Amino acid sequence: MPEFSLRGKVSFPDNSRVGPTRIFDYVSPDRTRAWRVKEAHIWPITVRANTEDDEGKCTYQFALFTDDGSDIAWNDLMDPTENRSFAWTTWNGYLRNNGTDDFIQAEVDALAWFLIDPDTMIVKELWIGGNSTTESEESPVREWGYMITLEEIKVSPSQSVFQQIKGMGQDLT
């Protein structure tokens, strides 16, 4: 089946959250098309920003969703029982000051890979959201780049409807 990639960026201040932001929306009466996320990556574009600190730690968390998850609580972004989310990653790093400008440096790898639930199919929408926590007093706006590789798959209309219901913002409690 054909593959294609989505590339873009999201921006948000340190010590806050972003979105979720819709990055794909399939609108068609054809209920036999779906997409599976094969790979997803995110990385900091804005590594230099004024934080007013000499050094510290920072963590950024991101998730992919099949529906708008803007009502998800801060600490629930990484919760695998949230039926709208299906892929998660964390990027950890250090805040550093080189004397003229502050920067962030990855703790392990500058490119974060998402853990992806392979049982999720995108039949309508794909969203990305995130949050961050830093030891900085200032909260500069940072841009984060992403690339998501999708594989198109054929599904039955009933599978498509089931996946859409499964991925909608339901209260399952």
Secondary structure, DSSP 8 states (H G I E B T S, - for coil): --EEEEEEEEEEETTSEEEEEEEEE---S-TTEEEEEEEEEEEES--B---S-SEEEEEEEEEEESS--TTS-GGGTT-TT-TTEEEEEEEEEEEEE-SS-EEEEESS-SSEE-EE-TT--BSSEEEEEEEEEES-SS--EEEEEEEEEEEEEE--HHHHHHHHHHTS-----
